[in-house]
Amino acid sequence: MNCLLETIAFTIDSCRIAQAAGAHRIELCDSPGEGGTTPSFGFIKAARKMLQIPLYVMIRPRGGDFLYSSDEFDIMKADIKLCKENGSDGIVLGLLNDDGSVDKKRTAQLADLAYPMGVTFHRAFDRCANPFEALEHIINSGCERILTSGQQPTAMEGVALIADLVKQADERIIIMPGSGVRSDNIIDLAKKTGANEFHTSAKAMKKTEMKFLSSTMKEQLQSVTVDAEEVKKILGSLSKIHWQ
């Protein structure tokens, strides 16, 4: 099976860069400092117009934990409807109960609302109390994929659990390693986990093009972007995995 690379995009320029570099799918987000929140409707609309590759939109009304109020749940439903109306291919979400279990009921409700869009359950999974039980609940909720670092800060640190999850999933759901996925570890990660979809930020910092910068504000005004060469290197490694 061919390996697939999903790349995060926090800006419209990042969408352009990632697609041109060969990324197979975009996860569209706002707020990189909070790990990704729902992007604006204008951003979603512009990305959909630009991209020929699949577009998955983050549905996360705020940073912090993944325990949502009824008002926040209503916001998530409204954002999913906008994504569907705008032709998005999928959404990315994660809802937990206060005991660290998956919020099965509301996850299933959002997956039903999203249909026929695909649904990825994001790294809220890495905050679950029992990952093996959570896996089954997410499958039953109608999600097609779980993004995980194996309940560790990076996927390489969580490689053993990711491998166990891939085995338990048994092709019923896709297990997609993410966090710290780079060209220098992708082959090792793929071989040790048996995964065939991978998630990367290929993060780079873009310097401001402002000619005037206030010296009193003491700020650099950098923004997060995608490193095209890093995406290409990861893809080059993934192509070797396919034919080895």
Beta strands, then each sheet from edge to edge (+ up, - down):
strand 1: 4-9
strand 2: 25-28
strand 3: 55-58
strand 4: 90-93
strand 5: 118-121
strand 6: 145-148
strand 7: 174-177
strand 8: 197-200
strand 9: 203-206
strand 10: 223-226
sheet 1: 7+ 6+ 5+ 4+ 3+ 2+ 1+ 8+
sheet 2: 9+ 10-
end
